[in-house]
């Protein structure tokens, strides 16, 4: 019964997209408001069908209806209720169903908020959204059908979800957050494609596209961070980023989308980079489809990827169709989106944005080549090639320094033309902050060229970020007397979009510096301990007290009780219990590290093995500044939320300087 209901609902969504997509494109060509309205109702039907289909699957999971094929694949009577519900995205078919749900909801939200001034713009956007919905509905109804029926005899129990899903609470929120970023990229893609088909991108439409682009960028930032945090907390290796192919797949569209956001700002302010902005948005969506292929085809070996599946060729075919369509439409229509003639010097903010875009695109190509080369080499030559961290670090670190440099220089430069004296003043003023940053890095010890450069560029960029963010508060003048007033926090908060941009910059700088410090000063130690033995690392002494076995309904855990003492004085600071978890569906145990975080460093303990004589193998890692990586990305997400808020109207007591300052943006 549940299988039939779920499949029927998916087919309703498929039919709604199959009828709505051509109807919307026809309405756009004929400028038919009636056709657009009908297509919107079909989009709502698609959304309702996907919501009900997903609800049906959740009910089947909670009721342990093993007659449904997906429940038989991931369900288990012993699995806790919360894990049972989130097992919706623990395997391939369920994750595609969640993908379809998010796509349908974004489509409906767009329909409800669409304020396009022209019928054809709305129609072409809606037609593109429904076309993508048609593909994913087909995928859910056919190759990735989670509502299949289980062959007789129907099992009384199942294996449970992937143990990696159960091993940490972060897996409850990491996948859906990342999916919101991936799927959300379809809306700006649809708006950009509609601009090409309509032959125009008015200012209001550009702002709509930029707003919709902020949404997936914010979710991708948060999702990438949560993935790194999960890797750090679960996999037991003490790191958070390994240039894994699936990690790279989420980074690629983030890079191009960030570039698109900056070029869209230059287009709003100076009328330049119009076609370039459209291209970046289109490429960002294509990279999300490519990432979907890498994650769900089984062509890459990754702890993050799904196992070998039959839907890989289907997704690759869809990627090829999208790529050809984008190239053809660009070739035929891009000349209609000509930018306003402008002569922008590199010593202007628009020039810095252009350089920033070039660095981001170079970064994207670097990661893309390193990710795809092993796959292409194996497909063409039949040999396995590995591209690891040395390649990515050698290529990406200089580009990262370039981004950090432009993050400091770009916002300091004025818009438009300016005299050389103004440029020199803007660029020389933050130099003392760069010197302070270098001194602080040298004070930490082990000064290297890259670390000193990080300190200098980071200090410079932080000065500029704070100076530009607070500038509206210093720009107030008495309306009558013309004399300067004190600092006005209200003036700063009046433009949350401007403030949000600099909060994002601040978070990026914080994250960059924290990554540099944590990777440079990390230390580790290993020891085999019996009860009562100790080991030392940094300022800590670690004493192993006992190994205990904990039986839970869905796992068996071996936990080593470790007392953390201060090395000098022997003061007890904490008790940590790194564990090895054994799940019924997996023979090899999974490590569950124990982490003690502080504002300065993390103490990270991994239980590597246990002996029959009661001994344990412990690895201890001391890593500084890790917590500031997570805080930095959270700041970036907070800044994105601020960028989505509407600006308040300026106060009547303030004049032009504040209004002009709040209209600006970060480069």
PyMOL commands that set and color helices and strands:
alter all, ss='L'
color gray80, all
select helices_A, chain A and resi 2-30+33-62+69-74+81-89+92-113+119-141+163-166+170-198+203-234+245-270+274-296+312-336+349-381+389-412+420-428+431-443+449-474+489-493+496-521+626-643+656-663
alter helices_A, ss='H'
color red, helices_A
select strands_A, chain A and resi 523-529+534-537+540-552+555-566+572-583+590-592+594-597+601-610+616-624
alter strands_A, ss='S'
color yellow, strands_A
deselect
rebuild
show_as cartoon
